[in-house]
């Protein structure tokens, strides 16, 4: 356990601690500057301590180094790493919708609540289908920002007027049969949405907008003012929460558990993929601290730790 490891390290000589730190830095390809940031110590102090030239409070630095090594040892022992992408209902729905938009050169909309794996699904489709353009929107996007990002993705100049940027993108995309996927499209203002509509019309390409449920309301407009845009977005799919098969696929990709434990993961994650991954990680930590296997009680305890 951690306490035993820490006690052993604290009983080590200063030379042994220094040697262990240097070895760990080399294994992680980590610099002394990065170590200083991880321990909260000064860069100069850390560098001098490693080279055995530090004349300050060595005991303080040794204590910080021991704590850092303990934390790193615990992190590595309990790390799950990045979850592999599995074919959940959301991944399959986004893939089907994207393929239709691309092959039939349509505009489509995929909506769903936060944490259902929409972004993961979009990235997977882009990875699996060369030529797909994926734009991840944030709150600061305008029509011009959208065109600059798209121009950069297409290897075009990002200078000039909005008209210049649009024409450059149109010419590059026309007849290409490519697909533009826009993630978190609910953040786009009307001008940016209209720009995508015009690209769709003039370049004859597919466009898929992915976002939260309010995206559909944005496309409708309060008074039907976006009718021209909304009429082109007739293909729509709503993403559902995880079902038991989805949950089992995700959990089984990193853990081997029994049926009741799988059911507990689905229950306490509330069918949310992001929460499920956090729950798996937290459950592993709780189980390790208590020296037991991941089970329903462990998952309940881990769920109480999550917001």
N, C-alpha and C positions, 0 to 999 in steps of 0.2 A: 504494500500500500504506500501511499504518498508519504505519510509520516516517517515510515522506516527509511525510505529513500532519502528524505531530507536529513534525518539524523545521521545517516551514514555520510552524507556530503558534509555536514557541519563538523564531523569528526576528522575530516580529511585535512591534510596539511595545506598551507597556502599554495605550495608548489603543485600539489595534485589538483587543486581546484583550477589553477591557471591552466594546467595541461589539459584538463577536461574541457574547459571553456574553449581553448584554441582548437581542440579536436572537433568540438561540436560546430564551431564557426566554419571550419574547413568542410565538414560534411554537408553543411547547409549552404555553402558558398556565400557566406554572410560576412559583411565588412564590420570593422570595429565601430564605424559610425552608426551602422544599423543596430549593433548591440547596445550602443549608448542610448539610442532612442527607445529600445525595448526595455531597458532597465531604468531609464530616467536619470542616468548619470551623464556627466559631461564627456564630450568626445575626447578631449585632451586627457582627462583623468583615465578613461578606459584605455586609450592607446599607451599611456605611460605604464599603467598597471600590467598590461599584457607583456610589455617589454621589460618588466621588473625594474622600472625606474621611477615609480610613483612614490613620493615622499609624504603624501597626505594620510588620511585615515584608511589604511588598507583593510581593516576589519569591516568597515562599512561597505567597501566595494566587494569584498569576498562574500558577505552576507547577501548582497544584491545578486551576485553571480550564482550563488547556490539557489536562490529563489527562482531565478530565470531558468536554470537548468532543470529544476523540478517541474516547473510549468511546461517547459518544452517536452520533457519526457512524458508527462501526463497527456499533453496534446497529441503527441505522435501515437501513443498507445491507444488512445480513444478516437483518433480521427477516422471518420468515414470517408472523407474526401468528397469530391463532387459526385452527386447522384447521376447515374447514367440516364439518358432519355429513354423512356419506355413508351409504348404505343397506348396511351390512355385515350379515352373517348375524345377529349379535347384535341389531342395531337392528330387523330384521324379525321375529325371534323374540319379542322383548319386545312389539313392537306387536301381533302376532297374539294373544299371550297376554293382553295388557291388553284388547284388544277383546272377546275371549271373556268375560273376567271381568266386564267392564262390561255387555255386552248380555245375558248369561245370569245376571248377579248371582251369580257364583261367587267362591270364594277360590282363588287360584292362587299358585304359587311359581316364581320364576325364579332359578336358581343358576348360578354360574360363578366361576372364579378371578379374582383381582384383575387389573385392567388390561385386561379384555376389552371394555370399553365399556358396561357395564350402566347406569351412572349417566347417561352421555350418551344412551343409548337411552330411559331413563325421562324425561329432560328433554325430549327431542324429542317423545315421545308427549304429554306434558303440554302442550307448545307447540302441537302440531297438533290437540289435542282439548280444546276449551274445557270447563271444568267439572271436569277431572281434578285431584284433590288429590295433591300430591307432598310427602311428608315424608321428609327426609333425617336419619336417626338417627345419634346418636353414643353414646359409652359411658355417658353420664350419664342416659340415658332411663329413666324409670319409667312406670308406667301413668298417673300424674297428669301428668307432663311431657308425655306423648303426648297426653293429652286437652287440655291447655292449648295446645299447638301446633296441634292440630286445630281447637280453638275459635277461635284467632286467625285461622287460614286461612279459617274460615267466617264471620268477622266477628262472632263472639259474644264475650260477656264471658269473661274468663279467671279470674274470681273465683268463690268458692264451694267447696263440697265436691266430691270426686271424683264423687259421685252427681249433683250439680247439673251439672257439666261434661258428664258422659256423657249425661244427659237432654237437655241443650241441643243437643248434637251429633246425638243420635238424632232429635229432632224436626226439625232443620234438614235432615237427610239423608233421612229417610223419604219414600219415593215420588219421590225426585229422580233416580234412575237414575244417580247419579254414581259415580265410581270413586276409591278411595283407593289410591295406590301408596306403599309404604314401602320406601325404599332403605336398604341396609345393615341389614336387619332381623335379621341374626344377633346384633346387639347388644341386642335387646329381651329383657327378662326375661319369665318366664311370665305375670306379671300383665298386662303390656302386650299380650302376644300374645292373652291371654284377652279383654282389652278390645276388641281388633279383631274377635275372633270374635263377641262379643256385639253389636257394632255391625253386623256383617255379618248376623247373624240377625234382630235387631230392626228395623233400618232397611231391610233387604232391598236391600243395595247390594253392588257388587263390591269385592273387596280383593285387591291383588296385592303379595306380599312378594318383594323382590329382595335377594339377598345372596350370601355366600360359600357353598361346599358345606356347611359345618357348620350352616347354617340348617336344612337338612333333618333333620339329626341332632337339632337343638334341638326341632324340631317333633315328632319321634318320642318323645323323652324316653328316659332311661336304662332305665326299667322300664315303659315304655308308659303313663306317667302322663299324657301329653298326648294320649291316644287321641282324645278328643272334638275336640280342635283339629286333629290330624293328619288325621282322617277327612274334614274339610271342605276340606283342602288337597290334593285328589286331582289337580288339574290342575298339572302340573309340567313345566318345560322346563329343560334344561341348556344353557348357553352354551358354544360350542366356541371353540377358538383360531382366529385369522384364517386363512382359506384364501388362495390366491394371488389370487383375484378381489377379495376384501376388501382385501388389501394394495395391489393395483394401484389400486383406487378411492381409497384414502386418500392414497397417494403422489402420484398423478396430480392430486389436487386442489390441490397446491402446487408440484409439480415435473414436468418433462418428462424422462423417462429411457428408456433402452432396456430390452429384455426381460431381459438378464442382470442389469442393475442392480436391476430389480424383484425378481428371484429372490433377489438378495443381501439386499435389504431384508427379505424374508420370512424368509430363513434366519437372519440375525443378530438379528432382532426376536423370534424364537422364537414367532411368531404372537401376540404380545401387543400390543394396540393402543396402550397407553400407552408401551411401550418403542419402538414403531415411530415415534411422533411425536417422541420424544426423539432417536431415531436420525437422523431426517430433519433435525432442527435441527442436531445435532452434525455431520452429514455436510456440510451447507452451509457450516459454519464451517471445517471441515478443508479443504474444496475451495477456499474463498476464500483461506485462508492460503497454500495451495500453488499458487494460480493455475491450477487445473485444474477439470475438470467432475466432478460426482459420479459415481463408478464403484465397482466392487466393492472395490478396494483402499482407497478413501476410506472406504467403509462399514465395512470391517474395522477400520481405524484408529479410526474414531468409536466403534465397538462396544467397543473395548478401553478407551475412556475412561468408559464407563457402568458403574455398579455392577451 
